[in-house]
Amino acid sequence: MNSSYFINIIRFTLLVLVQVLIFNRLNFFGSINPMVYILFLYWYPIQKNRASFIGLGFLLGLSIDFFSDTLAIHTAATLTIAYVRPTIMRFVFGINYEFQSFKLRNTTKAQQFTFLALLIVVHHLVYFSLEIFSFANLLLITKKVLSVGLSSLILCMLFGSLFSVNKE
Protein backbone atom coordinates (compact mmCIF):
# COMPACT_ATOMS: atom_id res chain seq x y z
CA MET A 1 0.00 0.00 0.00
CA ASN A 2 1.33 3.41 -0.97
CA SER A 3 2.26 5.69 1.95
CA SER A 4 0.32 8.66 0.50
CA TYR A 5 -2.89 6.61 0.59
CA PHE A 6 -2.22 5.69 4.20
CA ILE A 7 -1.51 9.32 5.13
CA ASN A 8 -4.72 10.48 3.42
CA ILE A 9 -6.78 7.82 5.22
CA ILE A 10 -5.29 8.90 8.56
CA ARG A 11 -5.90 12.60 7.79
CA PHE A 12 -9.47 11.91 6.70
CA THR A 13 -10.27 9.89 9.82
CA LEU A 14 -8.56 12.22 12.28
CA LEU A 15 -10.09 15.38 10.83
CA VAL A 16 -13.59 13.88 10.89
CA LEU A 17 -13.10 12.74 14.49
CA VAL A 18 -11.62 16.07 15.61
CA GLN A 19 -14.44 17.99 13.91
CA VAL A 20 -17.22 15.81 15.28
CA LEU A 21 -15.91 15.16 18.78
CA ILE A 22 -14.29 18.52 19.56
CA PHE A 23 -15.17 21.40 17.24
CA ASN A 24 -18.85 20.63 16.78
CA ARG A 25 -19.22 20.94 20.55
CA LEU A 26 -17.37 24.27 20.79
CA ASN A 27 -19.28 27.50 20.45
CA PHE A 28 -17.12 30.60 20.77
CA PHE A 29 -19.21 33.64 21.73
CA GLY A 30 -22.35 31.54 21.46
CA SER A 31 -22.43 31.14 17.68
CA ILE A 32 -18.92 30.60 16.26
CA ASN A 33 -18.32 26.93 15.50
CA PRO A 34 -15.00 26.45 13.61
CA MET A 35 -14.81 23.92 10.79
CA VAL A 36 -11.32 22.44 10.51
CA TYR A 37 -12.15 19.38 8.41
CA ILE A 38 -11.65 21.57 5.33
CA LEU A 39 -7.93 20.96 5.83
CA PHE A 40 -8.33 17.55 4.20
CA LEU A 41 -9.33 19.22 0.94
CA TYR A 42 -6.51 21.74 1.36
CA TRP A 43 -3.84 19.08 2.02
CA TYR A 44 -5.01 16.56 -0.58
CA PRO A 45 -2.29 16.01 -3.23
CA ILE A 46 -2.67 18.19 -6.28
CA GLN A 47 -1.75 15.67 -8.97
CA LYS A 48 -4.21 12.96 -7.91
CA ASN A 49 -7.29 11.88 -9.88
CA ARG A 50 -9.96 14.61 -9.81
CA ALA A 51 -12.89 12.17 -9.79
CA SER A 52 -11.55 10.41 -6.71
CA PHE A 53 -10.96 13.81 -5.07
CA ILE A 54 -14.57 14.82 -5.65
CA GLY A 55 -15.68 11.41 -4.34
CA LEU A 56 -13.58 11.90 -1.21
CA GLY A 57 -15.05 15.38 -0.80
CA PHE A 58 -18.50 13.81 -0.94
CA LEU A 59 -17.53 11.18 1.66
CA LEU A 60 -15.98 13.81 3.90
CA GLY A 61 -19.08 15.99 3.85
CA LEU A 62 -21.36 12.99 4.26
CA SER A 63 -19.36 11.78 7.27
CA ILE A 64 -19.61 15.16 8.96
CA ASP A 65 -23.34 15.38 8.10
CA PHE A 66 -23.97 11.91 9.48
CA PHE A 67 -22.43 12.71 12.85
CA SER A 68 -23.70 16.30 13.00
CA ASP A 69 -27.25 15.62 11.77
CA THR A 70 -27.14 18.51 9.29
CA LEU A 71 -29.03 17.06 6.30
CA ALA A 72 -26.28 17.15 3.62
CA ILE A 73 -25.32 20.79 4.04
CA HIS A 74 -21.68 19.89 4.71
CA THR A 75 -21.77 17.53 1.73
CA ALA A 76 -22.94 20.29 -0.61
CA ALA A 77 -20.29 22.68 0.69
CA THR A 78 -17.42 20.17 0.45
CA LEU A 79 -18.50 19.07 -3.02
CA THR A 80 -18.53 22.70 -4.10
CA ILE A 81 -15.00 23.39 -2.94
CA ALA A 82 -13.78 20.05 -4.30
CA TYR A 83 -15.21 21.05 -7.68
CA VAL A 84 -13.88 24.64 -7.73
CA ARG A 85 -10.48 23.85 -6.19
CA PRO A 86 -8.67 23.79 -9.58
CA THR A 87 -10.09 27.21 -10.41
CA ILE A 88 -9.02 28.59 -7.05
CA MET A 89 -5.57 27.05 -7.51
CA ARG A 90 -5.23 28.58 -10.95
CA PHE A 91 -6.20 31.96 -9.47
CA VAL A 92 -3.74 31.73 -6.55
CA PHE A 93 -0.79 29.86 -8.07
CA GLY A 94 -1.19 30.67 -11.75
CA ILE A 95 -0.34 28.09 -14.37
CA ASN A 96 2.44 26.67 -12.14
CA TYR A 97 0.13 24.27 -10.30
CA GLU A 98 -0.42 22.22 -13.48
CA PHE A 99 3.22 21.09 -13.61
CA GLN A 100 4.11 17.64 -12.27
CA SER A 101 6.73 19.04 -9.89
CA PHE A 102 4.31 21.44 -8.16
CA LYS A 103 4.07 20.99 -4.39
CA LEU A 104 1.97 23.08 -2.04
CA ARG A 105 4.76 23.21 0.52
CA ASN A 106 7.08 24.84 -2.06
CA THR A 107 4.83 27.88 -2.44
CA THR A 108 4.99 31.09 -0.43
CA LYS A 109 3.14 31.49 2.86
CA ALA A 110 1.02 34.24 1.32
CA GLN A 111 -0.10 31.91 -1.48
CA GLN A 112 -0.90 29.13 0.99
CA PHE A 113 -2.85 31.56 3.17
CA THR A 114 -4.80 32.92 0.20
CA PHE A 115 -5.57 29.41 -1.08
CA LEU A 116 -6.84 28.25 2.33
CA ALA A 117 -8.79 31.47 2.90
CA LEU A 118 -10.56 31.15 -0.47
CA LEU A 119 -11.43 27.50 0.19
CA ILE A 120 -12.89 28.45 3.57
CA VAL A 121 -14.85 31.43 2.22
CA VAL A 122 -16.40 29.39 -0.60
CA HIS A 123 -17.21 26.52 1.77
CA HIS A 124 -18.78 28.78 4.39
CA LEU A 125 -20.68 30.82 1.83
CA VAL A 126 -22.32 27.67 0.45
CA TYR A 127 -22.82 26.17 3.91
CA PHE A 128 -24.47 29.18 5.54
CA SER A 129 -26.49 30.06 2.45
CA LEU A 130 -28.01 26.58 2.58
CA GLU A 131 -28.38 26.60 6.35
CA ILE A 132 -30.14 29.96 6.57
CA PHE A 133 -31.66 29.81 3.05
CA SER A 134 -33.13 33.28 2.95
CA PHE A 135 -32.12 36.39 1.01
CA ALA A 136 -33.80 38.43 3.75
CA ASN A 137 -31.02 37.30 6.08
CA LEU A 138 -28.13 38.22 3.79
CA LEU A 139 -26.49 40.24 6.55
CA LEU A 140 -26.66 37.24 8.91
CA ILE A 141 -25.12 34.99 6.24
CA THR A 142 -22.30 37.50 5.73
CA LYS A 143 -21.73 37.82 9.48
CA LYS A 144 -21.56 34.04 9.93
CA VAL A 145 -19.28 33.56 6.90
CA LEU A 146 -16.86 36.17 8.23
CA SER A 147 -16.89 35.19 11.91
CA VAL A 148 -16.85 31.41 11.50
CA GLY A 149 -14.54 31.74 8.50
CA LEU A 150 -12.02 33.77 10.47
CA SER A 151 -12.04 31.33 13.38
CA SER A 152 -11.75 28.38 10.98
CA LEU A 153 -8.87 30.08 9.14
CA ILE A 154 -6.98 30.77 12.36
CA LEU A 155 -7.38 27.20 13.61
CA CYS A 156 -6.53 25.71 10.20
CA MET A 157 -3.38 27.83 10.00
CA LEU A 158 -2.49 26.72 13.51
CA PHE A 159 -2.99 23.04 12.61
CA GLY A 160 -1.12 23.59 9.35
CA SER A 161 1.88 25.01 11.18
CA LEU A 162 1.80 22.26 13.80
CA PHE A 163 1.70 19.39 11.30
CA SER A 164 3.79 20.79 8.45
CA VAL A 165 7.17 19.59 7.33
CA ASN A 166 9.91 22.21 7.29
CA LYS A 167 11.37 23.05 3.88
CA GLU A 168 14.94 23.19 5.19
Buried (B, 14 or more C-beta within 10 A) or exposed (E): EEEEEEEBEEBBEBBBEBBBEEBBEEEEEEEBBBBBBBBBBBBBEBEEEEEEBBEBBBBBBBBBBBBBEBEBBBBBBBBBBBBBBBEBBEEBBEEBBEEEEBEBEEBEEEBBBBBBBBBBBBBBBBBBBBBBEEEEBEEEBEEBBEBBBBBBBEBBBEBBEEEEEEEE
